[in-house]
């Protein structure tokens, strides 16, 4: 117990304060005090953890750490002596501290400390939050952010309008998950967000490539331009589309000093260098020419397009929830950073493209690692799905708060089913991954449903679909355009694809609506970052999703990432922690 000590004294105390045995309690205390806001100091207060005055931006952090670290009474008194303090009065009963202070003053010399940061600030001054120091200053300036941290879009409004507003008000930015939402619902969400964020707070919209239906992509961009949306997360692009180039070029102009002003900022989510290269380059000349010929852009916009890149920022997406190329962040990030630098040398673009990281960001260690690798910003996803503000059902959140890092799996992507694209989804407690993979296997190996053996057909209709193939096809015809239905009538394999893809739509709706009786059929896009987050907050108030607010967990991740970097830097340099 006492690690080989030959003698010890029992202390009459209420708890094992200032020792490592209080670490677990300190975590709970950290969660508790995070709900409070501390005013700035009016007089200096000496921390017995550091033997220095508290700094306004470190109050909570120091209060928590002093619970499980030794206190520095001798150094604290020496510090006061060095500042010329002669009279130290004990407030409260007994004279234990008075006697101890007298002995310290008799046996110690003053501690002289020069050039200290002011702790009590003048009126109008603001404190510097260490979490704000992460990332690119230009990135934060361009988007009007306090933190280089973004909540990425999650489809069908899982990254909801409430989530976007909460992040914006806290000095972050989030993107509305517009994928799969009807245009009128997107418009309502935009109106809600703009009514809530009235003071220049940042927010953005997701722009999901729609290769099979470019008209919808164009319709969405027209809506964004109508409401003067400025920030966009472009995802799932394999090449530059007419609509995306139009959005990028729309409204670019020169100011009085000759600088190019870009109206629409694009953060491009990529996981492959060849896609990143397209976003790092100027808008394709052939597309610009076509837009000009169609009268969709002005001559000035067409001329200026040659001097800008397609994206302001690149978000390197490592293996993540939802659509994924299963990339490794440690491999992709430096590769695309180098590509960015090489392309920048060849061109004279007015904007320097910044590079951030997404995928696997769920713990302070992951955040710290990303910034150590030179990421200009980080983007979180899965962890935000299990918060109060997320636009999914409470049943799903109850399931997600319990998962570990091994509780996800890969399945076919419903929107890119025929191409064999994959998504990462929840595995624990559901049959969806296994059933979705079975459907794709059947699709690959058969040219029509009629070729599938009778027993398998029966199992799919009864266990998977809960209805017949004919009933499913009737539903498909209600939301599918007539040209596709005509093709399905001529092509049995295409018809099979439409029927099988209905299952992905069905399982998503079950999860979003929270039908408790059909939990095993839920399709929930999720990555192992959430499992890692769950383990990190285990035993604290944040173990329950009902206490998880998207902005609060963002700040906690950043603050503890900074603390981790500080402690690890000292360890590496062989300094005392």
C-alpha angles and dihedrals in degrees: 000000000000095000098240099320112158094209137020141173125222112232121212097229135139095234144000092270120174092024135101089254088077096059094100092048090046090059090055091046089051090056091046098052093043087081092063131079118215123212119230117271118266093190128025116266119196116226113222087208096063102014088232134099116283114256116224094237095049103051097109094041094052094044089055097044094049089064093070103024129079117259125240105221096153094049091044092056091044088052091054090047089053089054091054097255108154106165115061113177124196112224112209138027127325127023101248094122093040091058093045093049091050091054092048092051091049096049103032139066125229116272109231113206120177135193097021124174113255111257100187105055131209119252111283095024119120131214122244114238108213090216087064091062094072120102137001116341090205090053091054092045094050093051096034093242134153092205135039090230129110134187105223126222120273117197128258093023097298084135087056134195088257090054091050092051094047092052093045094052091051095054097263132102130235133182123229111240100236098163110119095006122124114249094246091055090050090051092051090051092050090052091050093049094047091049091053101041102058102146105064096278114162125254137149147190131241117241110198118192111245105195093168094050112027090167090070091051090052091047090053093049091051088054091051092050090048091057094040095241110181107183125062139178107210113200141171093023116151093176139001113281130207092247095049093049090048090053093048095049098040111110100003113147144150126261125220092276094052097256116143113242114207113203100191118051117205127199106193119208109213138161101181130064095227090058092044089053091059092052091045090054132072119274108282110271094224091056093046089051092050093049090051092049089050091052092240094124134029127250090250091053090050092051095047092048090078090065100054135065122238091247135039090204139016119217108202106214116208122186105319147158115288120011110015143168088201091240125170114238094213088059103038101042099059090041093056093040088058091045089052091053093047093051091045090057092054096048137049099221115163093223125064109220113230122211125217135174135241132173125070095024104143109115137047089252091057092048092048091047092053094052092044087057089056101260110166090210141352131232124206127198125154095044091058092057089069097057135100092255098050115114099232134095125285089236090061092047090051089054095045097051089064101050127111129207093274095054100092132081141183124257137167116282111245095213093050098031099137092049094056095239115161139219130200112235144171112283103176114097097357139093096206100103094050094044094045091051090049091054092051091049090052091048092052094048101042136055096208142006089253089065091061115095117259097246092053091048090052093049093051094049096045103034104026107029101023086215141057126281088247092055091048092050090051089056092046091056091057095064102026123088119250096248091061092047090051089052091049090054089055098039117050093191091053089049089052089052092053091049094047092046089056087070091063092051090047096050092048092053091049090056095045093049094043102228098186094199093059100045093128089066097053119129107206120172107221141145132210091260087085091053089052090048091051091054092047094055096037112133093021133094088264090067086088115066088218087074095045115101116181096231095044094053089047092056092044092052092050095045094049091044089057091047090050092051091050094050094043092048089055092047093050091049090048092242124146113270 
